[in-house]
Amino acid sequence: MGNKPSALAIRLLALPSALYCAHLGRLLGTRFLLLTHRGRKSGRLFQTPLEVVNYDKSTREASVISAWGESADWYRNLDAGGAVRVAIGGRQYQPTVRFLDPKEREALLRGFRRLHPLEARLAPYILGWKLMGTDSDLAELAARLRAVVIGPDQPS
């Protein structure tokens, strides 16, 4: 995992960033969120747009995947307890974070493949993921990736 984002992936993530910067993040609905996190070393605040792989309307929990595994700064900052705020679907809240185990990550990838077949077919070209492969391919991918569920601190 440790690979850097492709130029295409960076361009695709520029749109949600631009919309959130223009205070138009609500236009993205629950498909993307903006995570504000505190740097584990610097203590500075950072904002990272993340694609939501699954969103539970009843709990307002969003599942996101770290495409570059444990090497992604936002992931390492969350692991160090740096979750500060989440903006999603026109709402903002102080988040809680739960890290998913390999079986949960595999189920998340299966659900994504079922709900977003076009994106799943494009994943090898954008992210280098083999989502449409065999069950063992999916299990191997789930073992390498990292994923978290981000939800509101206080249910409403």
Secondary structure, 3 states (H helix, E strand, C coil): CCCCCCHHHHHHHHHHHHHHHCCCHHHHCCCEEEEEEECCCCCCEEEEEEEEEEEECCCCEEEEEECCHHHCHHHHHHHCCCEEEEEECCEEECEEEEECCHHHHHHHHHHHHHHCHHHHHHHHHHCCCCCCCCHHHHHHHHHHCEEEEEEECCCC
